Amino acid sequence: MSNHIITREQRSFNMSQIRSTNTKPEIKLRKALWNRGVRYRKNLNTLPGKPDIAITKSKIAVFIDGEFWHGYKWNENKNNIHSNRDYWIPKIEKI
């Protein structure tokens, strides 16, 4: 992420380009599970929260979230937030 402030329209466009399904980590995990013979359903909307991967036979739901939103390397990354800092920093820090 660059260290400059962008307009509201630019931020809106950037956020609209973020995938909610079929992200690289999801695809890597799904391929690994499939190669090991684990069968699953993806983005099963009949379960609460619509898990990224649902192994229905074992009643397992897997949610794959990005590391930024969970505060990974937070002391380094929080300085990169330039838009709506008053909202995002407390939100991520309370997790």
Backbone atoms as SQL, in Angstrom:
CREATE TABLE atoms (id INTEGER PRIMARY KEY, chain TEXT, resi INTEGER, resn TEXT, atom TEXT, x REAL, y REAL, z REAL);
INSERT INTO atoms VALUES
  (1, 'A', 1, 'MET', 'N', 0.843, -1.173, 0.000),
  (2, 'A', 1, 'MET', 'CA', 0.000, 0.000, 0.000),
  (3, 'A', 1, 'MET', 'C', 0.886, 1.233, 0.000),
  (4, 'A', 2, 'SER', 'N', 0.593, 2.162, -0.843),
  (5, 'A', 2, 'SER', 'CA', 1.412, 3.366, -0.921),
  (6, 'A', 2, 'SER', 'C', 1.067, 4.314, 0.223),
  (7, 'A', 3, 'ASN', 'N', 1.962, 5.237, 0.496),
  (8, 'A', 3, 'ASN', 'CA', 1.792, 6.160, 1.612),
  (9, 'A', 3, 'ASN', 'C', 1.218, 7.488, 1.166),
  (10, 'A', 4, 'HIS', 'N', 0.145, 7.488, 0.429),
  (11, 'A', 4, 'HIS', 'CA', -0.496, 8.733, 0.051),
  (12, 'A', 4, 'HIS', 'C', -2.009, 8.617, 0.240),
  (13, 'A', 5, 'ILE', 'N', -2.625, 9.739, 0.461),
  (14, 'A', 5, 'ILE', 'CA', -4.059, 9.770, 0.692),
  (15, 'A', 5, 'ILE', 'C', -4.764, 9.801, -0.662),
  (16, 'A', 6, 'ILE', 'N', -5.776, 8.966, -0.810),
  (17, 'A', 6, 'ILE', 'CA', -6.514, 8.920, -2.071),
  (18, 'A', 6, 'ILE', 'C', -7.935, 9.442, -1.839),
  (19, 'A', 7, 'THR', 'N', -8.603, 9.759, -2.910),
  (20, 'A', 7, 'THR', 'CA', -9.952, 10.313, -2.813),
  (21, 'A', 7, 'THR', 'C', -10.945, 9.226, -2.428),
  (22, 'A', 8, 'ARG', 'N', -12.120, 9.668, -2.023),
  (23, 'A', 8, 'ARG', 'CA', -13.182, 8.737, -1.644),
  (24, 'A', 8, 'ARG', 'C', -13.572, 7.844, -2.823),
  (25, 'A', 9, 'GLU', 'N', -13.606, 8.413, -4.020),
  (26, 'A', 9, 'GLU', 'CA', -13.964, 7.636, -5.215),
  (27, 'A', 9, 'GLU', 'C', -12.898, 6.586, -5.526),
  (28, 'A', 10, 'GLN', 'N', -11.626, 6.965, -5.376),
  (29, 'A', 10, 'GLN', 'CA', -10.544, 6.009, -5.616),
  (30, 'A', 10, 'GLN', 'C', -10.607, 4.872, -4.600),
  (31, 'A', 11, 'ARG', 'N', -10.847, 5.204, -3.323),
  (32, 'A', 11, 'ARG', 'CA', -10.941, 4.183, -2.285),
  (33, 'A', 11, 'ARG', 'C', -12.127, 3.258, -2.573),
  (34, 'A', 12, 'SER', 'N', -13.235, 3.824, -2.982),
  (35, 'A', 12, 'SER', 'CA', -14.415, 3.027, -3.297),
  (36, 'A', 12, 'SER', 'C', -14.113, 2.058, -4.440),
  (37, 'A', 13, 'PHE', 'N', -13.426, 2.549, -5.467),
  (38, 'A', 13, 'PHE', 'CA', -13.062, 1.678, -6.587),
  (39, 'A', 13, 'PHE', 'C', -12.125, 0.565, -6.120),
  (40, 'A', 14, 'ASN', 'N', -11.112, 0.909, -5.332),
  (41, 'A', 14, 'ASN', 'CA', -10.161, -0.093, -4.833),
  (42, 'A', 14, 'ASN', 'C', -10.873, -1.172, -4.032),
  (43, 'A', 15, 'MET', 'N', -11.767, -0.758, -3.147),
  (44, 'A', 15, 'MET', 'CA', -12.472, -1.726, -2.319),
  (45, 'A', 15, 'MET', 'C', -13.415, -2.588, -3.157),
  (46, 'A', 16, 'SER', 'N', -13.972, -2.047, -4.224),
  (47, 'A', 16, 'SER', 'CA', -14.870, -2.827, -5.075),
  (48, 'A', 16, 'SER', 'C', -14.125, -3.916, -5.849),
  (49, 'A', 17, 'GLN', 'N', -12.817, -3.768, -5.975),
  (50, 'A', 17, 'GLN', 'CA', -12.015, -4.738, -6.713),
  (51, 'A', 17, 'GLN', 'C', -11.540, -5.901, -5.844),
  (52, 'A', 18, 'ILE', 'N', -11.768, -5.824, -4.547),
  (53, 'A', 18, 'ILE', 'CA', -11.340, -6.888, -3.641),
  (54, 'A', 18, 'ILE', 'C', -12.310, -8.050, -3.758),
  (55, 'A', 19, 'ARG', 'N', -11.767, -9.219, -3.988),
  (56, 'A', 19, 'ARG', 'CA', -12.589, -10.408, -4.157),
  (57, 'A', 19, 'ARG', 'C', -13.144, -10.882, -2.821),
  (58, 'A', 20, 'SER', 'N', -14.338, -11.415, -2.856),
  (59, 'A', 20, 'SER', 'CA', -14.895, -12.020, -1.652),
  (60, 'A', 20, 'SER', 'C', -14.820, -13.544, -1.736),
  (61, 'A', 21, 'THR', 'N', -14.678, -14.070, -2.928),
  (62, 'A', 21, 'THR', 'CA', -14.555, -15.513, -3.104),
  (63, 'A', 21, 'THR', 'C', -13.404, -15.796, -4.062),
  (64, 'A', 22, 'ASN', 'N', -12.943, -17.037, -4.024),
  (65, 'A', 22, 'ASN', 'CA', -11.871, -17.514, -4.914),
  (66, 'A', 22, 'ASN', 'C', -10.597, -16.684, -4.804),
  (67, 'A', 23, 'THR', 'N', -10.213, -16.344, -3.579),
  (68, 'A', 23, 'THR', 'CA', -8.952, -15.647, -3.374),
  (69, 'A', 23, 'THR', 'C', -7.810, -16.657, -3.481),
  (70, 'A', 24, 'LYS', 'N', -6.597, -16.174, -3.616),
  (71, 'A', 24, 'LYS', 'CA', -5.449, -17.077, -3.762),
  (72, 'A', 24, 'LYS', 'C', -5.300, -18.025, -2.573),
  (73, 'A', 25, 'PRO', 'N', -5.422, -17.542, -1.319),
  (74, 'A', 25, 'PRO', 'CA', -5.315, -18.494, -0.201),
  (75, 'A', 25, 'PRO', 'C', -6.424, -19.550, -0.216),
  (76, 'A', 26, 'GLU', 'N', -7.639, -19.163, -0.594),
  (77, 'A', 26, 'GLU', 'CA', -8.732, -20.134, -0.678),
  (78, 'A', 26, 'GLU', 'C', -8.428, -21.206, -1.716),
  (79, 'A', 27, 'ILE', 'N', -7.986, -20.789, -2.882),
  (80, 'A', 27, 'ILE', 'CA', -7.709, -21.739, -3.964),
  (81, 'A', 27, 'ILE', 'C', -6.590, -22.688, -3.571),
  (82, 'A', 28, 'LYS', 'N', -5.530, -22.171, -2.941),
  (83, 'A', 28, 'LYS', 'CA', -4.415, -23.037, -2.516),
  (84, 'A', 28, 'LYS', 'C', -4.889, -24.086, -1.510),
  (85, 'A', 29, 'LEU', 'N', -5.694, -23.664, -0.537),
  (86, 'A', 29, 'LEU', 'CA', -6.184, -24.611, 0.459),
  (87, 'A', 29, 'LEU', 'C', -7.133, -25.628, -0.172),
  (88, 'A', 30, 'ARG', 'N', -8.020, -25.163, -1.027),
  (89, 'A', 30, 'ARG', 'CA', -8.946, -26.091, -1.676),
  (90, 'A', 30, 'ARG', 'C', -8.208, -27.132, -2.508),
  (91, 'A', 31, 'LYS', 'N', -7.178, -26.702, -3.251),
  (92, 'A', 31, 'LYS', 'CA', -6.402, -27.660, -4.051),
  (93, 'A', 31, 'LYS', 'C', -5.698, -28.680, -3.164),
  (94, 'A', 32, 'ALA', 'N', -5.145, -28.217, -2.054),
  (95, 'A', 32, 'ALA', 'CA', -4.459, -29.133, -1.133),
  (96, 'A', 32, 'ALA', 'C', -5.448, -30.139, -0.532),
  (97, 'A', 33, 'LEU', 'N', -6.609, -29.664, -0.138),
  (98, 'A', 33, 'LEU', 'CA', -7.618, -30.574, 0.414),
  (99, 'A', 33, 'LEU', 'C', -8.073, -31.592, -0.632),
  (100, 'A', 34, 'TRP', 'N', -8.356, -31.107, -1.832),
  (101, 'A', 34, 'TRP', 'CA', -8.833, -31.987, -2.900),
  (102, 'A', 34, 'TRP', 'C', -7.791, -33.054, -3.241),
  (103, 'A', 35, 'ASN', 'N', -6.517, -32.662, -3.307),
  (104, 'A', 35, 'ASN', 'CA', -5.445, -33.617, -3.622),
  (105, 'A', 35, 'ASN', 'C', -5.273, -34.677, -2.536),
  (106, 'A', 36, 'ARG', 'N', -5.694, -34.357, -1.328),
  (107, 'A', 36, 'ARG', 'CA', -5.623, -35.323, -0.229),
  (108, 'A', 36, 'ARG', 'C', -6.921, -36.120, -0.073),
  (109, 'A', 37, 'GLY', 'N', -7.831, -35.932, -0.987),
  (110, 'A', 37, 'GLY', 'CA', -9.061, -36.706, -0.984),
  (111, 'A', 37, 'GLY', 'C', -10.178, -36.149, -0.117),
  (112, 'A', 38, 'VAL', 'N', -9.998, -34.929, 0.388),
  (113, 'A', 38, 'VAL', 'CA', -11.033, -34.302, 1.207),
  (114, 'A', 38, 'VAL', 'C', -12.021, -33.607, 0.277),
  (115, 'A', 39, 'ARG', 'N', -13.286, -33.996, 0.376),
  (116, 'A', 39, 'ARG', 'CA', -14.311, -33.391, -0.460),
  (117, 'A', 39, 'ARG', 'C', -15.049, -32.338, 0.344),
  (118, 'A', 40, 'TYR', 'N', -15.416, -31.264, -0.298),
  (119, 'A', 40, 'TYR', 'CA', -15.967, -30.105, 0.400),
  (120, 'A', 40, 'TYR', 'C', -16.946, -29.368, -0.493),
  (121, 'A', 41, 'ARG', 'N', -17.619, -28.414, 0.096),
  (122, 'A', 41, 'ARG', 'CA', -18.456, -27.463, -0.636),
  (123, 'A', 41, 'ARG', 'C', -17.852, -26.092, -0.405),
  (124, 'A', 42, 'LYS', 'N', -17.895, -25.236, -1.419),
  (125, 'A', 42, 'LYS', 'CA', -17.346, -23.899, -1.244),
  (126, 'A', 42, 'LYS', 'C', -18.460, -22.877, -1.159),
  (127, 'A', 43, 'ASN', 'N', -18.274, -21.905, -0.273),
  (128, 'A', 43, 'ASN', 'CA', -19.219, -20.810, -0.083),
  (129, 'A', 43, 'ASN', 'C', -20.650, -21.304, 0.090),
  (130, 'A', 44, 'LEU', 'N', -20.820, -22.222, 1.001),
  (131, 'A', 44, 'LEU', 'CA', -22.122, -22.853, 1.241),
  (132, 'A', 44, 'LEU', 'C', -23.027, -21.877, 1.993),
  (133, 'A', 45, 'ASN', 'N', -24.019, -21.335, 1.293),
  (134, 'A', 45, 'ASN', 'CA', -24.837, -20.287, 1.895),
  (135, 'A', 45, 'ASN', 'C', -25.964, -20.817, 2.772),
  (136, 'A', 46, 'THR', 'N', -26.085, -22.126, 2.931),
  (137, 'A', 46, 'THR', 'CA', -27.087, -22.669, 3.844),
  (138, 'A', 46, 'THR', 'C', -26.570, -22.720, 5.279),
  (139, 'A', 47, 'LEU', 'N', -25.285, -22.467, 5.470),
  (140, 'A', 47, 'LEU', 'CA', -24.700, -22.427, 6.814),
  (141, 'A', 47, 'LEU', 'C', -24.539, -20.982, 7.269),
  (142, 'A', 48, 'PRO', 'N', -24.614, -20.739, 8.569),
  (143, 'A', 48, 'PRO', 'CA', -24.436, -19.374, 9.072),
  (144, 'A', 48, 'PRO', 'C', -23.055, -18.822, 8.734),
  (145, 'A', 49, 'GLY', 'N', -22.988, -17.608, 8.250),
  (146, 'A', 49, 'GLY', 'CA', -21.719, -16.976, 7.924),
  (147, 'A', 49, 'GLY', 'C', -21.196, -17.303, 6.545),
  (148, 'A', 50, 'LYS', 'N', -21.813, -18.241, 5.840),
  (149, 'A', 50, 'LYS', 'CA', -21.389, -18.654, 4.499),
  (150, 'A', 50, 'LYS', 'C', -19.889, -18.966, 4.471),
  (151, 'A', 51, 'PRO', 'N', -19.473, -20.089, 5.078),
  (152, 'A', 51, 'PRO', 'CA', -18.041, -20.407, 5.160),
  (153, 'A', 51, 'PRO', 'C', -17.410, -20.566, 3.777),
  (154, 'A', 52, 'ASP', 'N', -16.115, -20.247, 3.709),
  (155, 'A', 52, 'ASP', 'CA', -15.378, -20.378, 2.450),
  (156, 'A', 52, 'ASP', 'C', -15.298, -21.838, 2.019),
  (157, 'A', 53, 'ILE', 'N', -15.083, -22.719, 2.977),
  (158, 'A', 53, 'ILE', 'CA', -15.027, -24.156, 2.704),
  (159, 'A', 53, 'ILE', 'C', -15.851, -24.855, 3.775),
  (160, 'A', 54, 'ALA', 'N', -16.723, -25.762, 3.362),
  (161, 'A', 54, 'ALA', 'CA', -17.518, -26.548, 4.297),
  (162, 'A', 54, 'ALA', 'C', -17.299, -28.021, 4.002),
  (163, 'A', 55, 'ILE', 'N', -16.764, -28.732, 4.971),
  (164, 'A', 55, 'ILE', 'CA', -16.591, -30.173, 4.847),
  (165, 'A', 55, 'ILE', 'C', -17.802, -30.780, 5.552),
  (166, 'A', 56, 'THR', 'N', -18.835, -31.012, 4.773),
  (167, 'A', 56, 'THR', 'CA', -20.122, -31.383, 5.344),
  (168, 'A', 56, 'THR', 'C', -20.094, -32.747, 6.020),
  (169, 'A', 57, 'LYS', 'N', -19.324, -33.660, 5.509),
  (170, 'A', 57, 'LYS', 'CA', -19.245, -35.004, 6.084),
  (171, 'A', 57, 'LYS', 'C', -18.737, -34.954, 7.526),
  (172, 'A', 58, 'SER', 'N', -17.780, -34.070, 7.791),
  (173, 'A', 58, 'SER', 'CA', -17.197, -33.947, 9.131),
  (174, 'A', 58, 'SER', 'C', -17.767, -32.783, 9.926),
  (175, 'A', 59, 'LYS', 'N', -18.723, -32.068, 9.333),
  (176, 'A', 59, 'LYS', 'CA', -19.327, -30.893, 9.964),
  (177, 'A', 59, 'LYS', 'C', -18.270, -29.861, 10.369),
  (178, 'A', 60, 'ILE', 'N', -17.451, -29.495, 9.385),
  (179, 'A', 60, 'ILE', 'CA', -16.384, -28.508, 9.597),
  (180, 'A', 60, 'ILE', 'C', -16.618, -27.334, 8.659),
  (181, 'A', 61, 'ALA', 'N', -16.535, -26.136, 9.217),
  (182, 'A', 61, 'ALA', 'CA', -16.647, -24.910, 8.425),
  (183, 'A', 61, 'ALA', 'C', -15.330, -24.160, 8.539),
  (184, 'A', 62, 'VAL', 'N', -14.793, -23.707, 7.395),
  (185, 'A', 62, 'VAL', 'CA', -13.503, -23.009, 7.366),
  (186, 'A', 62, 'VAL', 'C', -13.720, -21.621, 6.782),
  (187, 'A', 63, 'PHE', 'N', -13.252, -20.610, 7.518),
  (188, 'A', 63, 'PHE', 'CA', -13.294, -19.230, 7.051),
  (189, 'A', 63, 'PHE', 'C', -11.852, -18.783, 6.829),
  (190, 'A', 64, 'ILE', 'N', -11.547, -18.264, 5.658),
  (191, 'A', 64, 'ILE', 'CA', -10.192, -17.840, 5.323),
  (192, 'A', 64, 'ILE', 'C', -10.196, -16.318, 5.228),
  (193, 'A', 65, 'ASP', 'N', -9.567, -15.674, 6.209),
  (194, 'A', 65, 'ASP', 'CA', -9.534, -14.220, 6.270),
  (195, 'A', 65, 'ASP', 'C', -8.122, -13.720, 6.042),
  (196, 'A', 66, 'GLY', 'N', -8.020, -12.525, 5.500),
  (197, 'A', 66, 'GLY', 'CA', -6.716, -11.916, 5.286),
  (198, 'A', 66, 'GLY', 'C', -6.045, -11.533, 6.585),
  (199, 'A', 67, 'GLU', 'N', -4.729, -11.561, 6.609),
  (200, 'A', 67, 'GLU', 'CA', -3.976, -11.300, 7.833),
  (201, 'A', 67, 'GLU', 'C', -4.065, -9.843, 8.283),
  (202, 'A', 68, 'PHE', 'N', -4.225, -8.910, 7.372),
  (203, 'A', 68, 'PHE', 'CA', -4.281, -7.502, 7.747),
  (204, 'A', 68, 'PHE', 'C', -5.425, -7.233, 8.702),
  (205, 'A', 69, 'TRP', 'N', -6.586, -7.790, 8.410),
  (206, 'A', 69, 'TRP', 'CA', -7.788, -7.504, 9.190),
  (207, 'A', 69, 'TRP', 'C', -7.750, -8.121, 10.566),
  (208, 'A', 70, 'HIS', 'N', -6.776, -8.976, 10.835),
  (209, 'A', 70, 'HIS', 'CA', -6.634, -9.576, 12.160),
  (210, 'A', 70, 'HIS', 'C', -5.403, -9.057, 12.894),
  (211, 'A', 71, 'GLY', 'N', -4.798, -8.011, 12.381),
  (212, 'A', 71, 'GLY', 'CA', -3.722, -7.344, 13.091),
  (213, 'A', 71, 'GLY', 'C', -2.349, -7.972, 12.955),
  (214, 'A', 72, 'TYR', 'N', -2.128, -8.776, 11.932),
  (215, 'A', 72, 'TYR', 'CA', -0.810, -9.375, 11.728),
  (216, 'A', 72, 'TYR', 'C', 0.205, -8.279, 11.422),
  (217, 'A', 73, 'LYS', 'N', 1.312, -8.288, 12.149),
  (218, 'A', 73, 'LYS', 'CA', 2.349, -7.252, 12.046),
  (219, 'A', 73, 'LYS', 'C', 1.717, -5.862, 12.182),
  (220, 'A', 74, 'TRP', 'N', 0.856, -5.734, 13.165),
  (221, 'A', 74, 'TRP', 'CA', 0.042, -4.534, 13.308),
  (222, 'A', 74, 'TRP', 'C', 0.866, -3.271, 13.526),
  (223, 'A', 75, 'ASN', 'N', 1.917, -3.331, 14.331),
  (224, 'A', 75, 'ASN', 'CA', 2.719, -2.129, 14.597),
  (225, 'A', 75, 'ASN', 'C', 3.340, -1.569, 13.322),
  (226, 'A', 76, 'GLU', 'N', 3.623, -2.418, 12.367),
  (227, 'A', 76, 'GLU', 'CA', 4.159, -1.956, 11.085),
  (228, 'A', 76, 'GLU', 'C', 3.047, -1.473, 10.148),
  (229, 'A', 77, 'ASN', 'N', 1.939, -2.189, 10.125),
  (230, 'A', 77, 'ASN', 'CA', 0.896, -1.932, 9.133),
  (231, 'A', 77, 'ASN', 'C', -0.063, -0.804, 9.482),
  (232, 'A', 78, 'LYS', 'N', -0.231, -0.495, 10.761),
  (233, 'A', 78, 'LYS', 'CA', -1.240, 0.516, 11.089),
  (234, 'A', 78, 'LYS', 'C', -0.849, 1.902, 10.614),
  (235, 'A', 79, 'ASN', 'N', 0.429, 2.131, 10.361),
  (236, 'A', 79, 'ASN', 'CA', 0.866, 3.420, 9.828),
  (237, 'A', 79, 'ASN', 'C', 0.487, 3.588, 8.356),
  (238, 'A', 80, 'ASN', 'N', 0.113, 2.507, 7.700),
  (239, 'A', 80, 'ASN', 'CA', -0.278, 2.564, 6.288),
  (240, 'A', 80, 'ASN', 'C', -1.747, 2.923, 6.098),
  (241, 'A', 81, 'ILE', 'N', -2.500, 2.998, 7.183),
  (242, 'A', 81, 'ILE', 'CA', -3.915, 3.357, 7.074),
  (243, 'A', 81, 'ILE', 'C', -4.013, 4.875, 7.045),
  (244, 'A', 82, 'HIS', 'N', -4.538, 5.393, 5.949),
  (245, 'A', 82, 'HIS', 'CA', -4.657, 6.841, 5.807),
  (246, 'A', 82, 'HIS', 'C', -6.097, 7.310, 5.750),
  (247, 'A', 83, 'SER', 'N', -6.996, 6.431, 5.371),
  (248, 'A', 83, 'SER', 'CA', -8.403, 6.810, 5.256),
  (249, 'A', 83, 'SER', 'C', -9.179, 6.273, 6.454),
  (250, 'A', 84, 'ASN', 'N', -9.945, 7.125, 7.075),
  (251, 'A', 84, 'ASN', 'CA', -10.839, 6.742, 8.163),
  (252, 'A', 84, 'ASN', 'C', -10.110, 6.045, 9.310),
  (253, 'A', 85, 'ARG', 'N', -8.974, 6.581, 9.703),
  (254, 'A', 85, 'ARG', 'CA', -8.147, 6.006, 10.764),
  (255, 'A', 85, 'ARG', 'C', -8.903, 5.871, 12.090),
  (256, 'A', 86, 'ASP', 'N', -9.773, 6.848, 12.390),
  (257, 'A', 86, 'ASP', 'CA', -10.513, 6.824, 13.654),
  (258, 'A', 86, 'ASP', 'C', -11.451, 5.626, 13.749),
  (259, 'A', 87, 'TYR', 'N', -11.821, 5.077, 12.619),
  (260, 'A', 87, 'TYR', 'CA', -12.683, 3.897, 12.603),
  (261, 'A', 87, 'TYR', 'C', -11.860, 2.601, 12.580),
  (262, 'A', 88, 'TRP', 'N', -10.919, 2.498, 11.632),
  (263, 'A', 88, 'TRP', 'CA', -10.235, 1.235, 11.392),
  (264, 'A', 88, 'TRP', 'C', -9.268, 0.834, 12.495),
  (265, 'A', 89, 'ILE', 'N', -8.500, 1.756, 13.023),
  (266, 'A', 89, 'ILE', 'CA', -7.502, 1.372, 14.034),
  (267, 'A', 89, 'ILE', 'C', -8.167, 0.802, 15.291),
  (268, 'A', 90, 'PRO', 'N', -9.163, 1.461, 15.889),
  (269, 'A', 90, 'PRO', 'CA', -9.810, 0.834, 17.048),
  (270, 'A', 90, 'PRO', 'C', -10.501, -0.476, 16.707),
  (271, 'A', 91, 'LYS', 'N', -11.084, -0.567, 15.510),
  (272, 'A', 91, 'LYS', 'CA', -11.784, -1.795, 15.116),
  (273, 'A', 91, 'LYS', 'C', -10.817, -2.986, 15.058),
  (274, 'A', 92, 'ILE', 'N', -9.664, -2.804, 14.436),
  (275, 'A', 92, 'ILE', 'CA', -8.713, -3.904, 14.301),
  (276, 'A', 92, 'ILE', 'C', -8.034, -4.198, 15.640),
  (277, 'A', 93, 'GLU', 'N', -7.766, -3.178, 16.433),
  (278, 'A', 93, 'GLU', 'CA', -7.098, -3.390, 17.714),
  (279, 'A', 93, 'GLU', 'C', -7.980, -4.101, 18.735),
  (280, 'A', 94, 'LYS', 'N', -9.295, -4.014, 18.619),
  (281, 'A', 94, 'LYS', 'CA', -10.150, -4.688, 19.592),
  (282, 'A', 94, 'LYS', 'C', -10.270, -6.187, 19.312),
  (283, 'A', 95, 'ILE', 'N', -9.845, -6.618, 18.138),
  (284, 'A', 95, 'ILE', 'CA', -9.885, -8.049, 17.800),
  (285, 'A', 95, 'ILE', 'C', -8.779, -8.702, 18.543);
